[in-house]
């Protein structure tokens, strides 16, 4: 988090957000409510209710870059025009997607979206994998790109053995709950780091990079809605395809062959052009996992972070170290797509 900047759910905050995003004429804002719904490593979603109207307010923990947000919104809009349902991005009165709350209201960076009332999905429910394959195919078929935007190093640059050892030493000294697990996992983590291959910048497209089950809802009308576009960026189609296959077609270490076939059929029919060719296609999966472990452990050690941030990081580090990805799972996916 950028310092201790937070969103304070007060009536003054509600009035300010309503004013900045032109959500209300001012008469109902004083009766509005902000209720926390869910949080992740990058931010917290609040439900803003003003009379009969609801909005999703996202509190960004790590600041923002407006140019990146503009590119993300453009991708979302292009996908919406191609039939992909997602929450609408709302702009401030001066045309921005993000506003920074005044210090007296917590100082957080916030975004506002249309509210989607819906239920979570299960990767095994009928029809969902076909929708996921179709949607990823549509996104890849757009071939959205920005030639001058470099890929995020999160997806192909990973900690060195020396960095893991330094993190372990700090974790032990601070008696963090993940330290003993990290010590056990370091041989595996180093082996996984060695499997991560550099991104080929000639094959990049700009797309949604966090297409996981927790980022999909079914709304009241039965439509599937894709959430959480903030991680949109340049990626290789084969690596995005491999990541989505692993997220949606495998559970508890078991790859479901019927899901893989259904997914790929829908992906190809929708214009998807990625091909999973070998273990290198899972580089982004592995890099994302490895960097997430490192980032959460580092956050838990950062005494300048708020207590709830460090507690969340401790839990996240323990959970991810307890359940690492396995190359056996990737090998089985490769066998099925080959």
C-alpha positions in Angstrom: 0.0 0.0 0.0 1.1 3.5 -0.7 1.9 4.6 2.9 -1.1 4.2 5.1 -3.6 5.6 2.6 -7.0 4.1 3.0 -10.7 4.7 2.2 -12.6 5.8 5.2 -16.3 4.8 4.8 -17.8 8.0 6.1 -20.6 10.1 4.8 -18.0 12.7 3.8 -16.3 10.1 1.6 -19.6 9.1 0.0 -20.4 12.7 -0.8 -16.9 13.2 -2.3 -17.0 10.1 -4.4 -20.5 11.0 -5.6 -19.4 14.5 -6.5 -16.2 13.3 -8.3 -18.0 10.7 -10.4 -21.3 12.6 -10.8 -23.3 9.8 -9.2 -25.9 11.9 -7.5 -27.3 15.4 -7.5 -26.3 15.7 -3.8 -29.7 15.2 -2.3 -29.3 11.4 -1.6 -25.5 11.2 -1.1 -25.9 12.0 2.6 -28.0 8.9 3.0 -25.6 6.6 1.1 -23.8 3.6 2.5 -20.4 2.1 1.8 -20.1 -1.6 2.7 -17.0 -3.7 2.3 -17.6 -6.7 0.0 -14.3 -8.4 -0.7 -10.6 -7.7 -0.7 -7.6 -9.1 -2.5 -3.9 -8.4 -2.5 -4.3 -5.4 -4.8 -7.5 -3.7 -3.5 -10.8 -3.8 -1.7 -14.3 -3.7 -3.3 -17.0 -1.6 -1.5 -20.6 -1.5 -2.4 -21.9 2.1 -2.6 -25.6 2.3 -2.2 -27.4 5.6 -2.9 -31.2 5.2 -2.8 -32.0 2.4 -5.2 -28.7 2.7 -7.1 -25.6 0.6 -6.4 -22.0 1.0 -7.6 -18.8 -0.9 -7.0 -16.0 1.3 -5.5 -12.5 -0.2 -5.7 -9.9 1.0 -3.2 -6.5 0.6 -4.8 -3.9 -0.5 -2.3 -0.8 0.2 -4.4 -1.6 3.4 -6.2 -2.3 3.7 -10.0 -0.9 4.8 -13.3 -3.6 6.7 -15.3 -2.2 5.7 -18.7 -2.3 2.0 -17.7 -5.9 2.4 -16.6 -6.9 4.1 -19.8 -5.4 1.2 -21.8 -7.3 -1.3 -19.6 -10.6 0.6 -20.1 -10.1 0.7 -23.9 -9.5 -3.1 -23.9 -12.6 -3.6 -21.7 -14.7 -1.4 -24.1 -13.5 -3.3 -27.2 -14.3 -6.6 -25.5 -17.8 -5.3 -24.5 -18.4 -4.3 -28.1 -17.5 -7.9 -29.1 -20.0 -9.3 -26.6 -18.0 -9.8 -23.4 -20.0 -8.7 -20.4 -18.2 -6.8 -17.7 -18.8 -3.9 -15.3 -18.6 -0.5 -16.9 -15.8 1.9 -16.0 -17.1 5.2 -14.7 -15.2 8.4 -15.2 -14.8 11.4 -13.0 -16.2 14.8 -14.0 -12.9 15.7 -15.5 -12.6 12.5 -17.5 -10.3 10.4 -15.4 -10.9 6.8 -14.2 -9.3 7.2 -10.8 -9.7 9.9 -8.1 -7.5 10.3 -5.1 -9.4 11.0 -1.9 -8.3 14.0 0.2 -6.0 13.1 3.1 -8.8 13.7 5.6 -10.9 11.0 3.9 -8.0 8.5 4.0 -6.1 9.5 0.8 -6.8 6.3 -1.1 -6.9 6.0 -4.9 -10.4 4.8 -5.9 -12.3 3.7 -9.0 -16.0 3.3 -9.6 -17.8 0.7 -11.7 -21.3 -0.3 -12.4 -22.5 -2.8 -9.8 -23.2 -6.4 -10.9 -25.5 -8.4 -8.7 -24.6 -12.0 -9.1 -23.3 -15.3 -7.8 -19.8 -16.9 -8.0 -19.3 -19.7 -10.4 -17.8 -23.1 -10.0 -15.4 -24.4 -12.7 -17.3 -27.7 -12.8 -20.8 -26.3 -13.4 -22.4 -27.0 -16.8 -21.6 -24.7 -19.6 -19.1 -22.5 -17.7 -15.9 -23.9 -19.4 -17.4 -23.4 -22.8 -18.2 -19.8 -22.0 -14.6 -19.3 -20.7 -13.1 -20.8 -23.8 -15.3 -18.7 -26.0 -14.6 -15.5 -24.1 -10.8 -16.0 -24.1 -11.1 -16.7 -27.8 -12.9 -13.5 -28.4 -10.3 -11.5 -26.3 -7.4 -13.1 -28.3 -9.3 -12.6 -31.5 -9.3 -8.8 -30.9 -5.5 -8.8 -31.2 -5.5 -5.7 -29.1 -1.9 -4.4 -28.8 0.3 -1.5 -27.8 3.6 -1.8 -29.5 5.4 0.6 -27.1 4.1 -1.0 -23.9 6.6 -3.5 -22.3 5.3 -6.6 -20.6 5.2 -6.7 -16.8 8.3 -8.4 -15.5 6.0 -10.1 -13.0 5.3 -12.7 -15.7 8.9 -13.7 -16.6 11.4 -12.4 -14.1 11.6 -14.3 -10.8 13.6 -14.3 -7.5 17.1 -15.6 -7.5 18.3 -18.3 -5.1 20.1 -15.6 -3.1 16.9 -13.5 -2.9 14.9 -16.5 -1.5 17.6 -17.1 1.1 17.6 -13.5 2.1 13.8 -13.5 2.4 14.0 -16.7 4.5 16.6 -15.2 6.9 14.3 -12.1 7.4 11.3 -14.3 7.9 13.0 -16.4 10.5 14.3 -13.4 12.3 10.9 -11.8 12.4 9.2 -15.1 13.3 6.7 -14.9 10.4 4.4 -17.9 10.1 5.4 -18.7 6.6 9.2 -18.9 7.3 9.3 -22.7 8.0 7.2 -23.5 5.0 9.5 -21.3 2.8 12.5 -23.1 4.1 10.9 -26.5 3.0 9.9 -25.1 -0.4 13.1 -23.4 -1.4 14.5 -26.3 -3.5 11.1 -26.5 -5.3 10.9 -22.8 -5.8 14.4 -22.6 -7.2 13.6 -25.5 -9.6 10.4 -23.7 -10.7 12.3 -20.4 -11.2 14.7 -22.2 -13.6 11.7 -23.3 -15.7 10.5 -19.7 -16.4 11.5 -18.6 -19.8 11.7 -15.0 -21.1 8.7 -13.5 -22.9 9.0 -13.3 -26.7 8.0 -9.6 -27.4 7.2 -10.3 -31.0 4.1 -12.3 -30.0 2.4 -10.0 -27.5 -1.2 -9.0 -27.5 -2.9 -6.9 -24.8 -5.5 -8.9 -22.9 -7.1 -9.7 -19.5 -4.3 -11.5 -17.5 -6.3 -12.7 -14.5 -9.1 -14.9 -15.9 -9.7 -17.0 -12.9 -13.0 -18.5 -11.4 -13.1 -15.8 -8.7 -13.2 -13.2 -11.4 -16.4 -14.4 -13.0 -20.0 -13.9 -11.8 -23.4 -15.0 -13.1 -25.8 -12.1 -12.9 -29.5 -12.2 -12.2 -30.3 -12.6 -15.9 -28.0 -15.6 -16.2 -25.2 -13.8 -18.1 -21.6 -14.5 -17.2 -19.7 -11.4 -16.3 -15.9 -11.0 -16.4 -14.4 -8.9 -13.5 -11.1 -7.5 -12.4 -9.5 -6.1 -15.6 -6.8 -4.1 -13.6 -4.1 -6.6 -14.5 -4.7 -6.3 -18.2 -1.5 -6.0 -20.2 0.8 -7.5 -22.8 1.1 -11.2 -22.8 1.8 -14.2 -25.1 -1.3 -16.0 -26.2 0.1 -19.5 -25.5 0.9 -18.4 -21.9 -2.5 -16.9 -21.3 -4.1 -20.0 -22.8 -2.0 -22.3 -20.6 -2.9 -20.3 -17.5 -6.6 -20.3 -18.1 -6.6 -24.0 -18.9 -4.8 -24.7 -15.5 -7.3 -22.4 -13.6 -10.5 -23.8 -15.1 -9.8 -27.4 -16.2 -8.0 -28.7 -13.1 -9.0 -29.1 -9.5 -7.0 -30.5 -6.6 -4.3 -31.7 -8.9 -6.7 -33.5 -11.3 -7.0 -32.4 -14.9 -10.5 -32.9 -16.4 -10.0 -34.0 -20.0 -13.7 -33.3 -20.9 -13.3 -29.7 -19.8 -10.0 -29.3 -21.8 -11.7 -30.5 -24.9 -14.8 -28.3 -24.4 -12.7 -25.3 -23.6 -10.4 -25.6 -26.6 -13.3 -26.2 -29.0 -15.0 -23.0 -27.9 -11.7 -21.1 -27.9 -10.9 -22.0 -31.5 -14.4 -21.3 -32.8 -14.3 -17.9 -31.2 -11.1 -17.0 -33.0 -8.5 -18.0 -30.4 -5.1 -18.5 -32.0 -2.9 -19.4 -29.0 -1.2 -22.8 -29.0 0.2 -24.5 -25.8 3.4 -26.0 -27.2 5.5 -27.1 -24.2 6.4 -26.5 -20.6 7.6 -22.9 -21.5 3.9 -22.1 -22.1 3.4 -22.3 -18.3 6.1 -19.8 -17.6 3.6 -17.0 -16.7 1.8 -19.4 -14.4 5.0 -20.2 -12.5 6.4 -16.7 -12.5 3.1 -15.3 -11.2 3.1 -17.9 -8.4 6.7 -17.3 -7.5 6.4 -13.5 -7.5 3.2 -13.7 -5.5 4.9 -15.7 -2.8 7.8 -13.3 -2.7 5.7 -10.2 -2.7 3.4 -11.4 0.1 6.3 -12.5 2.2 8.0 -9.1 1.7 4.7 -7.3 2.6 4.4 -9.2 5.8 7.9 -8.1 6.8 7.2 -4.4 6.0 6.6 -2.7 9.3 5.4 0.4 7.5 2.3 -1.5 6.3 -1.0 -1.5 8.2 -1.6 -4.5 10.5 -4.4 -5.9 8.4 -2.2 -5.7 5.3 0.6 -7.7 7.0 -1.9 -10.2 8.4 -3.4 -10.7 4.9 0.1 -11.2 3.5 1.0 -13.7 6.2 -2.1 -15.8 5.3 -1.5 -15.5 1.6 2.1 -16.6 1.9 1.2 -19.6 4.0 -1.7 -20.6 1.6 0.4 -20.3 -1.5 3.4 -22.1 -0.1 1.1 -24.9 1.1 -0.3 -25.5 -2.4 2.3 -24.9 -5.0 1.6 -25.6 -8.7 3.0 -28.9 -10.0 4.7 -29.8 -13.3 2.7 -33.1 -13.2 -0.5 -31.1 -13.7 1.1 -29.1 -16.6 2.4 -32.3 -18.2 -1.1 -33.7 -18.2 -2.5 -30.6 -19.8 0.2 -30.8 -22.5 -0.7 -34.4 -23.1 -4.3 -33.6 -23.6 -3.8 -30.6 -25.9 -1.1 -32.3 -28.0 
